[in-house]
Amino acid sequence: MNLVWITGGVFLITYALIVTERVHRTLAALLGGVVVLLLGVLPQDQAFAAVDWNVIFLLAGMMAIANVLRETGLFQWIAVQAVRLGRGRPFLILVILSLVTAVSSALLDNVTIVVLVAPVTLFVAASLRVSPVPFLIAEILASNIGGAATLIGDPPNILIGSAADLDFLTFGKNMAPISMIILIGFLIMAWFLFRKDLRVQPKTPRATGESAAPAAAEADALSNLLALDTAALITNRGMLLRGLIVMGGVIVGFTVHGLLHLQPATIALTGATVLMLWTRKDPHHVLRDVEWTTLFFFIGLFILIEAVVHVGIIDSVARAALRLTGGNVRFTTILLLWLSAVASGVVDNIPYTATMIPVVKSLAVSMPAEPLWWSLALGACLGGNSTLVGASANVVVASLAERSGHRISFKTFLIYGLPVTLMSLLLATAYVWVRYL
């Protein structure tokens, strides 16, 4: 009984440190993992065996590929082309950048995408003389919606796919349709949410006190962007071609990995290794920019969650959920969807998902597992849009914006995030009910 209370206490303290950000979340997760080892809750071999290396190496491989592609200028080229396609109209550009972000987030993990797109967005907004905040918030929301579509798009999906043994194709068949529907709903809502915040700002007033007319400001901003030499944005065409070929091969590998009898991590690592060999990139240079803090955050969390499972806390939660729902699969599925969304708005959806996976496994003993897994995935990914701390992509973009002098407050994000999350959950509830229940 003492071990239960001790482990539960360590778990709650770790979560408190993650939520309040009093300590970096990676350090908090590692601290929690180390403490349960030092207290003897778990033997070291069991703790290390609990780390899902498929998740760790899948992320590492995809991050390495993205780092090589980033050096080619591909993402900057796409962003500038989107601006040109929008002909300098801020709302149309916001829609195009949101679509680019959503689609890219389905093919690469959304944290990687927002890291690449956010700096370009700041440049675009400055050129157009509009506030970057609406663009950045829209990209956050789009990245979480698009990331929900595939196995590799959002970290919670990677965790769920690995735990439930779901392949890339199966994940896409189930999650991509509702993600597309929600993305369309979001773009419609965006007109009402962001339109008033996308007015072009005039240039600095002249000495005479006159200011440039809005129309003149917009025309001048557009001419600046049209004057850009987009060909110069692609800095290494040979590396870009090799990177796209490898990326295409990796995506194909994900779709047929069941036939190949290979795990997604193996395919991602193979792609990263081949790309570094083919482009003759220095591994030290490529791997240096991998988000190692995120990977070690996962490692610490896996160990801590294994301790919580080991002492029986998860089984108790599962039994309580069964008593509450009476074992009714419909009630349990919808409750899990909305509970996951609410919880992911309060706590980052990565630790929440890692915590709930053992609960879902326990529930699946007495009811069909499929609707439970999809409800967990949808709730965790979509609920991450409700608050600024709901998902890793949100925090990353907010940090980049603040560094550039454009602070996104918790309240500001809430004004946009909550309505989009509510719309998303209503559509997701209808989808899950019709398709699985």
C-alpha positions as CSV (number, residue, x, y, z in Angstrom):
1,M,0.0,0.0,0.0
2,N,2.9,2.4,0.8
3,L,4.3,1.8,-2.7
4,V,0.9,2.8,-4.2
5,W,0.8,6.1,-2.3
6,I,4.5,6.8,-3.0
7,T,4.2,6.2,-6.7
8,G,1.0,8.1,-7.0
9,G,2.6,11.0,-5.2
10,V,5.7,11.0,-7.5
11,F,3.3,10.9,-10.5
12,L,1.2,13.8,-9.3
13,I,4.3,15.9,-8.4
14,T,5.8,15.2,-11.8
15,Y,2.6,16.3,-13.5
16,A,2.4,19.4,-11.4
17,L,6.0,20.3,-12.5
18,I,5.1,19.7,-16.1
19,V,1.9,21.8,-16.0
20,T,3.3,24.7,-14.0
21,E,6.6,24.7,-16.0
22,R,8.5,25.3,-12.7
23,V,11.0,22.8,-14.1
24,H,11.6,22.0,-17.7
25,R,9.2,19.2,-18.6
26,T,12.0,16.9,-19.8
27,L,13.8,17.3,-16.4
28,A,10.5,16.7,-14.6
29,A,9.8,13.5,-16.5
30,L,13.3,12.2,-16.0
31,L,13.2,13.1,-12.4
32,G,10.0,11.2,-11.9
33,G,11.4,8.2,-13.7
34,V,14.7,8.2,-11.7
35,V,12.8,8.6,-8.4
36,V,10.7,5.5,-8.9
37,L,13.9,3.6,-9.8
38,L,15.8,4.9,-6.7
39,L,12.8,4.0,-4.4
40,G,12.8,0.5,-5.8
41,V,9.3,0.7,-7.2
42,L,10.7,-0.9,-10.4
43,P,13.8,-2.9,-11.1
44,Q,16.0,-1.2,-13.8
45,D,15.6,-3.9,-16.4
46,Q,11.8,-3.7,-16.2
47,A,11.8,0.1,-16.3
48,F,14.1,0.2,-19.4
49,A,12.0,-2.6,-21.1
50,A,8.9,-0.4,-20.7
51,V,10.4,2.4,-22.9
52,D,8.7,2.2,-26.3
53,W,11.7,2.4,-28.5
54,N,9.5,2.2,-31.6
55,V,8.2,5.7,-30.6
56,I,11.7,7.0,-29.8
57,F,13.4,5.9,-32.9
58,L,10.5,6.8,-35.2
59,L,10.6,10.4,-34.0
60,A,14.4,10.5,-34.2
61,G,14.4,9.2,-37.7
62,M,11.7,11.6,-39.0
63,M,13.4,14.6,-37.2
64,A,16.7,13.7,-38.9
65,I,15.0,13.6,-42.3
66,A,13.3,17.0,-41.6
67,N,16.6,18.5,-40.6
68,V,18.1,17.6,-44.0
69,L,15.1,18.9,-45.9
70,R,15.2,22.1,-43.9
71,E,18.6,23.0,-45.2
72,T,17.4,22.9,-48.8
73,G,15.0,25.8,-48.3
74,L,12.0,23.7,-49.3
75,F,9.7,25.0,-46.5
76,Q,10.6,28.6,-47.1
77,W,9.9,28.2,-50.8
78,I,6.4,26.6,-50.1
79,A,5.6,29.5,-47.7
80,V,6.5,32.2,-50.2
81,Q,4.6,30.4,-53.0
82,A,1.6,30.3,-50.7
83,V,1.8,34.1,-50.2
84,R,2.0,34.7,-53.9
85,L,-0.9,32.4,-54.5
86,G,-2.9,34.5,-52.0
87,R,-2.0,37.7,-54.0
88,G,-1.3,39.6,-50.8
89,R,-4.7,39.1,-49.3
90,P,-4.0,38.3,-45.6
91,F,-7.0,36.0,-45.0
92,L,-6.4,34.0,-48.2
93,I,-2.8,33.6,-47.2
94,L,-3.8,32.5,-43.7
95,V,-6.0,29.8,-45.3
96,I,-3.2,28.6,-47.6
97,L,-0.6,28.5,-44.9
98,S,-3.1,26.7,-42.6
99,L,-3.6,24.1,-45.4
100,V,0.1,23.7,-46.0
101,T,0.7,23.3,-42.2
102,A,-2.2,20.7,-41.9
103,V,-1.1,18.6,-44.8
104,S,2.6,18.8,-43.9
105,S,1.7,17.9,-40.3
106,A,0.1,14.7,-41.5
107,L,3.3,13.7,-43.3
108,L,5.8,14.8,-40.7
109,D,5.2,15.3,-37.0
110,N,3.5,18.6,-36.3
111,V,6.1,19.8,-33.9
112,T,8.7,19.7,-36.6
113,I,6.4,21.4,-39.0
114,V,5.6,24.4,-36.8
115,V,9.2,24.8,-35.9
116,L,9.9,25.2,-39.7
117,V,6.8,27.2,-40.6
118,A,6.6,29.7,-37.7
119,P,9.8,31.7,-38.5
120,V,8.7,32.0,-42.2
121,T,5.3,33.1,-41.1
122,L,6.9,35.9,-39.0
123,F,8.8,37.0,-42.1
124,V,5.6,36.9,-44.2
125,A,3.6,38.9,-41.7
126,A,6.3,41.5,-41.4
127,S,6.3,41.9,-45.2
128,L,2.6,42.2,-45.4
129,R,2.6,44.5,-42.3
130,V,-0.1,42.5,-40.4
131,S,0.1,41.0,-37.0
132,P,1.6,37.5,-37.1
133,V,-0.5,36.3,-34.1
134,P,-3.6,35.2,-36.1
135,F,-1.4,33.4,-38.6
136,L,0.5,31.6,-35.9
137,I,-2.6,30.6,-33.9
138,A,-4.3,29.4,-37.1
139,E,-1.2,27.3,-37.9
140,I,-1.2,25.8,-34.4
141,L,-4.8,24.8,-34.7
142,A,-4.3,23.4,-38.3
143,S,-1.2,21.5,-37.2
144,N,-3.1,19.6,-34.5
145,I,-6.0,18.9,-36.8
146,G,-3.8,17.7,-39.6
147,G,-1.5,15.8,-37.3
148,A,-4.5,13.8,-36.1
149,A,-4.8,12.3,-39.5
150,T,-1.9,9.9,-39.6
151,L,0.2,7.7,-37.4
152,I,3.2,10.0,-37.4
153,G,1.4,13.4,-37.4
154,D,1.1,13.9,-33.7
155,P,3.0,12.4,-30.8
156,P,-0.1,10.9,-29.1
157,N,-0.8,9.0,-32.4
158,I,2.6,7.5,-32.3
159,L,2.1,6.3,-28.8
160,I,-1.4,4.9,-29.5
161,G,-0.2,3.2,-32.8
162,S,2.7,1.5,-31.1
163,A,0.6,0.4,-28.1
164,A,-2.4,-0.9,-30.1
165,D,-0.2,-2.3,-33.0
166,L,-1.9,-0.1,-35.6
167,D,-0.1,0.4,-38.9
168,F,0.1,3.6,-40.9
169,L,-2.5,2.6,-43.4
170,T,-5.1,1.5,-40.8
171,F,-4.5,4.7,-38.9
172,G,-5.0,6.9,-42.0
173,K,-8.2,5.1,-43.0
174,N,-9.8,5.8,-39.7
175,M,-8.4,9.2,-38.8
176,A,-7.9,11.0,-42.1
177,P,-11.6,11.3,-43.1
178,I,-12.7,13.0,-39.9
179,S,-9.5,15.2,-39.9
180,M,-10.4,16.5,-43.3
181,I,-14.0,17.2,-42.3
182,I,-12.8,19.1,-39.2
183,L,-10.2,21.0,-41.2
184,I,-12.9,22.2,-43.6
185,G,-15.0,23.3,-40.6
186,F,-12.0,25.1,-39.1
187,L,-11.4,27.0,-42.3
188,I,-15.0,28.1,-42.4
189,M,-14.8,29.3,-38.8
190,A,-11.5,31.0,-39.5
191,W,-13.3,33.7,-41.5
192,F,-15.3,34.7,-38.4
193,L,-12.4,34.2,-36.0
194,F,-9.5,36.0,-37.7
195,R,-10.9,38.3,-40.4
196,K,-10.9,41.4,-38.3
197,D,-7.4,40.8,-37.0
198,L,-5.8,40.7,-40.4
199,R,-5.9,44.3,-41.4
200,V,-2.8,45.6,-43.1
201,Q,-0.9,48.2,-41.0
202,P,0.2,51.4,-42.8
203,K,3.9,52.4,-42.9
204,T,5.3,54.6,-40.2
205,P,3.7,58.0,-40.5
206,R,5.6,60.6,-42.5
207,A,7.1,63.7,-41.0
208,T,4.1,65.7,-42.2
209,G,1.8,63.6,-40.1
210,E,0.3,61.7,-43.0
211,S,0.1,58.0,-43.0
212,A,0.0,55.6,-46.0
213,A,-3.4,54.5,-47.0
214,P,-4.3,50.9,-46.3
215,A,-4.7,50.1,-50.0
216,A,-1.2,51.6,-50.7
217,A,0.2,49.7,-47.8
218,E,-1.2,46.4,-49.1
219,A,0.0,47.1,-52.6
220,D,3.5,47.9,-51.3
221,A,3.6,44.8,-49.2
222,L,2.6,42.7,-52.1
223,S,5.2,44.2,-54.4
224,N,7.9,43.4,-51.9
225,L,6.9,39.7,-51.9
226,L,6.5,39.5,-55.7
227,A,10.0,40.9,-56.0
228,L,11.5,38.0,-54.1
229,D,13.7,35.6,-56.1
230,T,12.0,32.3,-55.2
231,A,14.6,30.3,-57.1
232,A,17.2,31.5,-54.7
233,L,15.2,30.1,-51.8
234,I,16.1,26.6,-52.9
235,T,19.7,26.5,-51.8
236,N,20.6,22.9,-52.8
237,R,18.5,21.3,-55.6
238,G,20.4,18.0,-55.5
239,M,19.9,17.5,-51.8
240,L,16.2,18.5,-52.2
241,L,15.7,15.9,-54.9
242,R,17.4,13.2,-52.9
243,G,15.4,14.2,-49.8
244,L,12.0,14.1,-51.6
245,I,12.9,10.7,-53.0
246,V,13.8,9.3,-49.6
247,M,10.8,10.9,-48.0
248,G,8.5,9.4,-50.6
249,G,10.1,6.0,-50.0
250,V,9.6,6.3,-46.3
251,I,5.9,7.2,-46.7
252,V,5.4,4.2,-49.0
253,G,7.2,2.1,-46.4
254,F,4.8,3.3,-43.7
255,T,1.8,2.3,-45.8
256,V,3.0,-1.3,-46.4
257,H,5.1,-1.9,-43.4
258,G,2.8,-4.8,-42.4
259,L,3.5,-6.6,-45.6
260,L,7.2,-5.9,-45.1
261,H,7.1,-7.1,-41.5
262,L,8.9,-4.0,-40.4
263,Q,8.1,-1.5,-37.7
264,P,7.7,2.2,-38.6
265,A,10.8,3.1,-36.5
266,T,12.9,0.8,-38.7
267,I,11.6,2.4,-41.8
268,A,12.2,6.0,-40.5
269,L,15.7,5.1,-39.3
270,T,16.5,3.5,-42.7
271,G,15.3,6.6,-44.5
272,A,17.4,8.9,-42.3
273,T,20.5,6.7,-42.7
274,V,20.1,6.5,-46.5
275,L,19.5,10.2,-46.8
276,M,22.6,11.1,-44.7
277,L,24.7,8.6,-46.8
278,W,23.3,9.8,-50.1
279,T,23.7,13.5,-49.3
280,R,27.0,13.0,-47.5
281,K,25.8,15.0,-44.6
282,D,27.8,15.0,-41.4
283,P,25.7,12.9,-38.9
284,H,26.9,15.1,-36.0
285,H,25.5,18.1,-37.8
286,V,22.1,16.4,-38.7
287,L,21.6,14.6,-35.3
288,R,22.6,17.7,-33.3
289,D,19.3,19.4,-34.3
290,V,17.1,16.4,-33.3
291,E,14.8,17.3,-30.5
292,W,16.6,15.2,-27.9
293,T,14.8,16.9,-25.1
294,T,11.5,15.6,-26.5
295,L,12.9,12.1,-26.8
296,F,14.2,12.0,-23.3
297,F,10.9,13.4,-22.1
298,F,9.3,10.3,-23.5
299,I,11.9,8.0,-21.9
300,G,11.3,9.4,-18.4
301,L,7.6,9.3,-18.9
302,F,7.5,5.7,-20.1
303,I,9.4,4.7,-17.0
304,L,7.1,6.6,-14.7
305,I,3.9,5.3,-16.3
306,E,5.3,1.7,-16.0
307,A,5.7,2.3,-12.3
308,V,2.0,3.5,-12.0
309,V,0.9,0.4,-13.9
310,H,3.1,-1.9,-11.8
311,V,1.6,-0.8,-8.5
312,G,-2.0,-1.3,-9.7
313,I,-3.1,2.4,-10.0
314,I,-4.2,2.0,-13.6
315,D,-6.2,-1.1,-12.9
316,S,-8.1,0.8,-10.2
317,V,-8.8,3.7,-12.6
318,A,-10.1,1.2,-15.2
319,R,-12.4,-0.5,-12.8
320,A,-13.7,2.8,-11.6
321,A,-14.4,3.8,-15.3
322,L,-16.2,0.5,-15.8
323,R,-18.4,1.1,-12.8
324,L,-19.2,4.6,-14.0
325,T,-20.2,3.5,-17.5
326,G,-21.7,0.2,-16.5
327,G,-19.6,-1.5,-19.1
328,N,-21.6,0.3,-21.9
329,V,-19.3,0.6,-24.9
330,R,-21.2,3.7,-26.3
331,F,-21.1,5.6,-23.0
332,T,-17.5,4.6,-22.4
333,T,-16.3,5.6,-25.9
334,I,-18.0,9.0,-25.9
335,L,-16.9,9.7,-22.3
336,L,-13.3,8.8,-23.2
337,L,-13.4,11.2,-26.2
338,W,-14.6,14.2,-24.2
339,L,-12.6,13.4,-21.1
340,S,-9.4,13.1,-23.2
341,A,-10.1,16.5,-24.9
342,V,-10.7,18.2,-21.6
343,A,-7.7,16.7,-19.9
344,S,-5.4,17.4,-22.9
345,G,-6.4,21.1,-22.6
346,V,-5.1,21.1,-19.0
347,V,-2.1,18.8,-19.4
348,D,0.1,18.4,-22.5
349,N,-1.5,15.6,-24.6
350,I,1.7,13.5,-24.6
351,P,1.8,12.6,-20.9
352,Y,-2.0,12.3,-20.8
353,T,-2.0,9.8,-23.7
354,A,0.9,7.8,-22.2
355,T,-1.2,7.6,-18.9
356,M,-4.4,6.6,-20.6
357,I,-3.0,3.9,-22.8
358,P,-2.9,1.3,-20.0
359,V,-6.4,2.3,-19.0
360,V,-7.7,1.7,-22.5
361,K,-6.0,-1.7,-22.5
362,S,-7.7,-2.6,-19.3
363,L,-11.1,-1.4,-20.6
364,A,-10.6,-3.4,-23.8
365,V,-10.6,-6.6,-21.9
366,S,-14.4,-6.3,-21.4
367,M,-15.5,-4.3,-24.5
368,P,-14.4,-3.7,-28.1
369,A,-11.0,-2.0,-28.3
370,E,-11.3,-0.2,-31.7
371,P,-13.7,2.6,-30.8
372,L,-11.8,3.3,-27.6
373,W,-8.5,3.7,-29.4
374,W,-9.9,6.1,-31.9
375,S,-11.7,8.1,-29.2
376,L,-8.5,8.5,-27.3
377,A,-6.6,9.6,-30.4
378,L,-9.3,12.1,-31.4
379,G,-9.8,13.5,-27.9
380,A,-6.0,13.9,-27.2
381,C,-5.2,15.5,-30.6
382,L,-8.2,17.8,-30.9
383,G,-8.3,18.7,-27.2
384,G,-4.7,20.0,-27.6
385,N,-6.2,22.9,-29.4
386,S,-8.2,24.2,-26.5
387,T,-5.4,25.9,-24.5
388,L,-1.9,27.2,-25.1
389,V,-0.4,24.3,-23.0
390,G,-2.6,21.6,-24.6
391,A,0.0,20.3,-27.1
392,S,3.7,20.6,-27.7
393,A,3.2,22.5,-31.0
394,N,1.3,25.2,-29.1
395,V,4.1,25.8,-26.7
396,V,6.8,25.8,-29.4
397,V,5.0,28.4,-31.5
398,A,4.3,30.6,-28.5
399,S,8.0,30.5,-27.6
400,L,9.0,31.5,-31.1
401,A,6.4,34.3,-31.2
402,E,7.5,35.7,-27.9
403,R,11.2,35.6,-28.9
404,S,10.2,37.8,-31.9
405,G,8.3,40.3,-29.7
406,H,4.8,39.0,-30.4
407,R,3.4,37.4,-27.2
408,I,0.5,35.0,-27.5
409,S,-1.2,35.1,-24.1
410,F,-3.1,32.1,-22.6
411,K,-6.3,34.2,-22.8
412,T,-5.8,35.2,-26.4
413,F,-5.3,31.6,-27.5
414,L,-8.3,30.5,-25.5
415,I,-10.6,32.9,-27.5
416,Y,-9.7,31.1,-30.7
417,G,-8.9,27.6,-29.5
418,L,-12.1,26.8,-27.5
419,P,-14.6,27.4,-30.3
420,V,-12.5,25.4,-32.7
421,T,-12.1,22.6,-30.2
422,L,-15.9,22.5,-29.5
423,M,-16.7,22.3,-33.2
424,S,-14.1,19.6,-33.7
425,L,-15.4,17.5,-30.8
426,L,-19.0,17.7,-32.0
427,L,-18.0,16.5,-35.4
428,A,-15.7,13.8,-33.9
429,T,-18.5,12.5,-31.7
430,A,-20.9,12.2,-34.6
431,Y,-18.1,10.4,-36.6
432,V,-17.3,7.9,-33.9
433,W,-21.0,7.2,-33.2
434,V,-21.9,6.6,-36.8
435,R,-18.8,4.6,-37.8
436,Y,-18.0,2.6,-34.7
437,L,-21.0,2.5,-32.5
